[in-house]
Amino acid sequence: MLEQLNFAPCGYLIINHDGEIHAMNQTLKRMVGMDERTTPPEHIHALLTKPSLLYYQTYFLPLLDVTGSVNEIYLTLKRNEERIPVLMSAVEREVDGENRIECAIMAMGVRDAYEAELLQEKRNALRTLKETDEANLKLQKLLREVEDTKDELELLNDQLQRLVLTDGLTGISNRRHFDETLDSFIEEYQRASTIFSLLILDIDFFKKINDCFGHQTGDMVLQELSLKLQNATMEKGFVARIGGEEFAVLLKNVDEKEAYEWGECLRRMIEESAWMHTPVTVSIGVAEIRERDTYSTILKRADDALYRSKQLGRNRVSRSIV
Amino acid sequence: MQKENIKIRNNVRILGEGQQTILFAHGFGCDQQVWHRIVPALEEDYRIILFDYVGSGYSDKTAYQLERYASPAGYVKDVLEICDAFQLEDIIFVGHSISGVIGMLAAIEKPEIFKKLCMIGSSPRYINEPGYMGGFDEADIDELIVMMERNYKEWAQYLAPIASKNIDRPALTEEFEAYLMANDQEIVKHFCEMTFKIDVRDQLEKLKTPALLLQAQDDTIVPYEISQYMHEKMANSELILMKATGHNPHLSAPEEVIRFLKAFIQE
């Protein structure tokens, strides 16, 4: 071997296709911890660590076979028990009528450390990315759960709201709902001048029904009346049970005169309709919203009107006269 | 349609004339082009089918599913789906390295498809354990994976220029190709892990198909003892120690491989 090549600052190796070593320079011998005078090993396998052997056989050789040369492949050589990281480039060409593979081998102790760090960083980054992804997925799952719970709560809340605003016996709106609705009607009147009228109905001689037929029948009469009122007003009026045998109807965009007609209509319907248990009549008081009205004042006027209907002999409709 | 899908998915190529079909399956870390020295000598007399496993060569890498290909079973499915799509029967299966094992598992599952099986440098288990010398420790395999990672860019060049010759493949946009290349590295790593952590020793006795084990000398990946071990366990096998050396006799000594292969087919 040429003196210059023999001591060149990189390992130089000639092998054949089977991996048998033909020549190996001094630099390479020193690299793998061999004495300069010892003869080189027979086979390249003796120089490579096990993982490098695997890589050499599965990648290096097929790659060389297909492309005729291989550049900058990272492998590790054996030096006793130590592993020496190297970069290896190889070219296959014909020398003396035979195919030879010439390899240049550069030890890369320092670069190896750099690369190991880079790889570690890359792995860390990938792990972080994966962890972030997983955390994200978990968060999304939690968010979905929270949203589901929220939907459920809203549903329950709706049901609760309905329960809170419903009269348990008759299933129509209760006093609380009536109060809220009246307040909102007054507010709308003040804000947008939307007029409305209030009818208060009271069953005539209801105490007698309870006394004669018992409370159960009394309750059923209340239920039947609720149904009749609801059917009669449909979407045009808001019907509520506001006391024992007292009901209220709120009619939007209806003035007192028209409300009186509504009242008369209801009164006659109740008087004339068929009753499952015992027929009843109602007395009704009517009041229309006025300027400066409050919850109490309109209620008071309707109540007064109802009182007058009672005074005048019941089963009739009266308007507020104040 | 199914046939067309599989053809594209596994980059299936059909060459040659003849009644007898030979299916060639590449090993770990390469693709169907490793057979380029074997195929020309056989295509006059046989119908040759070449393919790439999903994740290798010019297969459709979007078909790669981590779960499916985490064990040999996914690759066995690739083989059986190709056989099914192209209605192959009574075939000679030639598998290099891990593919010998994949062919064996496929032949155990669907013996009616496989007439004979040729395994070149295959091992049922690479990792040592008490009472079994596979040749490697787990640390060696882990270091191999690191080595692949470090050499990936150099190795990736192998995929590009030569493979594109004569191979039909759907036009890929540059962007898509870059995406595939980015994916490749992970796939290659998974293939490596699957291969070197395999253990199918308990399957060897189940194979009824006649099998030829081609063993090269100085194969540092699969020592002769492992081929002997397989030969002893398999019901109907023939073991040949070749003159060729190394783990890739089909590349380094194609004439010898062709000679044994022809004799085995004609037996």
Interface residues (C-beta under 8 A of the other chain):
Chain A: H17 D18 G19 H43 H45 T49 K50 P51 S52 L53 L54 Y55 Q57 T58 Y59 L61 P62 L63 D65 V66 T67 V70 N71 E72 I73 Y74 L75 T76 E115 L119
Chain B: G27 F28 G29 C30 Q33 V34 S97 F136 D137 D140 I141 E143 L144 V146 M147 M148 E149 R150 N151 E154 W155 Q157 Y158 I162 F196 D218 D219 T220 I221 T245 G246 H247 N248 L251 S252
